[in-house]
Amino acid sequence: VRVSSPSIYQDPHILPQLEKLIDNDNIPSTDQAIFLVDGKRIKVSAKTILCIRSERFNQILKESQPSEPGKTVEIPIEGASYDAFYALIVYLLTGRINTK
């Protein structure tokens, strides 16, 4: 018997919850990364999800470990616009592409 579980990305209730992991100052998190893109900050309270979803993010986040526990390091991102990078973060966290 093969049992398949539905993808969390198919659950209409969880997608908005996952998107709350981006730029939310109300979530205290030790799993936090701050990316600096085009002079603007994108705070993501889900480093673990980014690492699981992307080998490149896993590498970037491993290389950007803070020197002191509990500190958050701003990670500069070059070669991407703020909007494009933000859309990438949303996609990695929710599986959804925003086509404004």
C-alpha positions as a Markdown table, in Angstrom:
| # | Residue | x | y | z |
|---|---|---|---|---|
| 1 | Val | 0.0 | 0.0 | 0.0 |
| 2 | Arg | 1.4 | 3.3 | -1.0 |
| 3 | Val | 0.3 | 6.4 | 0.9 |
| 4 | Ser | 1.0 | 9.8 | -0.4 |
| 5 | Ser | 0.7 | 12.9 | 1.7 |
| 6 | Pro | -0.5 | 16.1 | 0.1 |
| 7 | Ser | 2.1 | 18.8 | -0.4 |
| 8 | Ile | 2.0 | 21.7 | 2.0 |
| 9 | Tyr | 2.0 | 23.9 | -1.1 |
| 10 | Gln | -1.4 | 22.6 | -2.0 |
| 11 | Asp | -2.9 | 23.7 | 1.4 |
| 12 | Pro | -4.5 | 27.1 | 0.9 |
| 13 | His | -4.2 | 27.8 | 4.6 |
| 14 | Ile | -0.5 | 27.3 | 5.0 |
| 15 | Leu | 0.8 | 29.5 | 2.2 |
| 16 | Pro | -0.2 | 32.8 | 3.8 |
| 17 | Gln | 1.4 | 31.5 | 7.1 |
| 18 | Leu | 4.7 | 30.7 | 5.4 |
| 19 | Glu | 4.8 | 34.1 | 3.7 |
| 20 | Lys | 4.6 | 35.7 | 7.2 |
| 21 | Leu | 8.1 | 34.4 | 7.7 |
| 22 | Ile | 9.3 | 37.3 | 5.5 |
| 23 | Asp | 9.9 | 40.8 | 7.0 |
| 24 | Asn | 7.9 | 40.1 | 10.1 |
| 25 | Asp | 9.3 | 41.9 | 13.2 |
| 26 | Asn | 6.8 | 40.1 | 15.4 |
| 27 | Ile | 8.5 | 36.7 | 15.1 |
| 28 | Pro | 11.4 | 36.2 | 17.4 |
| 29 | Ser | 13.7 | 33.8 | 15.7 |
| 30 | Thr | 17.1 | 32.2 | 16.1 |
| 31 | Asp | 16.5 | 30.9 | 12.6 |
| 32 | Gln | 16.8 | 34.3 | 11.0 |
| 33 | Ala | 18.7 | 35.7 | 8.1 |
| 34 | Ile | 18.8 | 39.3 | 6.8 |
| 35 | Phe | 19.6 | 39.8 | 3.2 |
| 36 | Leu | 20.7 | 43.3 | 2.0 |
| 37 | Val | 19.6 | 43.8 | -1.6 |
| 38 | Asp | 19.8 | 47.1 | -3.4 |
| 39 | Gly | 20.2 | 48.9 | -0.1 |
| 40 | Lys | 17.0 | 47.3 | 1.4 |
| 41 | Arg | 16.7 | 44.6 | 4.0 |
| 42 | Ile | 14.8 | 41.3 | 3.6 |
| 43 | Lys | 14.5 | 39.6 | 6.9 |
| 44 | Val | 13.6 | 35.9 | 6.7 |
| 45 | Ser | 12.7 | 33.9 | 9.8 |
| 46 | Ala | 13.2 | 30.5 | 8.1 |
| 47 | Lys | 16.9 | 29.9 | 7.3 |
| 48 | Thr | 16.3 | 26.1 | 7.7 |
| 49 | Ile | 13.7 | 26.1 | 5.0 |
| 50 | Leu | 15.9 | 28.1 | 2.6 |
| 51 | Cys | 18.8 | 25.6 | 3.2 |
| 52 | Ile | 16.5 | 22.6 | 2.5 |
| 53 | Arg | 15.0 | 24.1 | -0.6 |
| 54 | Ser | 18.3 | 25.5 | -2.1 |
| 55 | Glu | 21.9 | 24.2 | -2.1 |
| 56 | Arg | 23.0 | 27.7 | -3.0 |
| 57 | Phe | 21.2 | 29.3 | 0.0 |
| 58 | Asn | 22.6 | 26.5 | 2.2 |
| 59 | Gln | 26.1 | 27.5 | 1.0 |
| 60 | Ile | 25.5 | 31.2 | 1.5 |
| 61 | Leu | 24.1 | 30.8 | 4.9 |
| 62 | Lys | 26.9 | 28.5 | 6.1 |
| 63 | Glu | 29.5 | 31.0 | 4.9 |
| 64 | Ser | 27.7 | 33.8 | 6.7 |
| 65 | Gln | 27.5 | 32.4 | 10.2 |
| 66 | Pro | 27.7 | 35.1 | 12.9 |
| 67 | Ser | 30.9 | 35.3 | 15.0 |
| 68 | Glu | 28.8 | 35.3 | 18.2 |
| 69 | Pro | 25.8 | 33.1 | 19.0 |
| 70 | Gly | 22.5 | 34.9 | 18.9 |
| 71 | Lys | 23.8 | 37.6 | 16.5 |
| 72 | Thr | 22.3 | 38.1 | 13.0 |
| 73 | Val | 24.5 | 39.0 | 10.1 |
| 74 | Glu | 23.4 | 41.0 | 7.1 |
| 75 | Ile | 24.2 | 39.1 | 4.0 |
| 76 | Pro | 24.8 | 41.3 | 0.9 |
| 77 | Ile | 23.3 | 40.1 | -2.3 |
| 78 | Glu | 24.7 | 41.4 | -5.5 |
| 79 | Gly | 23.5 | 41.0 | -9.1 |
| 80 | Ala | 19.8 | 40.8 | -8.2 |
| 81 | Ser | 17.1 | 43.4 | -7.9 |
| 82 | Tyr | 15.2 | 43.7 | -4.6 |
| 83 | Asp | 11.9 | 42.6 | -6.3 |
| 84 | Ala | 13.5 | 39.6 | -8.0 |
| 85 | Phe | 15.2 | 38.4 | -4.8 |
| 86 | Tyr | 12.1 | 38.9 | -2.7 |
| 87 | Ala | 10.1 | 36.9 | -5.3 |
| 88 | Leu | 12.7 | 34.1 | -5.1 |
| 89 | Ile | 12.4 | 34.1 | -1.3 |
| 90 | Val | 8.6 | 33.9 | -1.5 |
| 91 | Tyr | 8.9 | 31.0 | -4.0 |
| 92 | Leu | 11.4 | 29.1 | -1.9 |
| 93 | Leu | 9.2 | 29.4 | 1.2 |
| 94 | Thr | 5.7 | 29.0 | -0.4 |
| 95 | Gly | 6.2 | 27.3 | -3.8 |
| 96 | Arg | 4.2 | 30.2 | -5.2 |
| 97 | Ile | 5.3 | 32.6 | -7.9 |
| 98 | Asn | 3.8 | 36.1 | -7.6 |
| 99 | Thr | 3.0 | 37.4 | -11.1 |
| 100 | Lys | 2.0 | 41.0 | -10.3 |
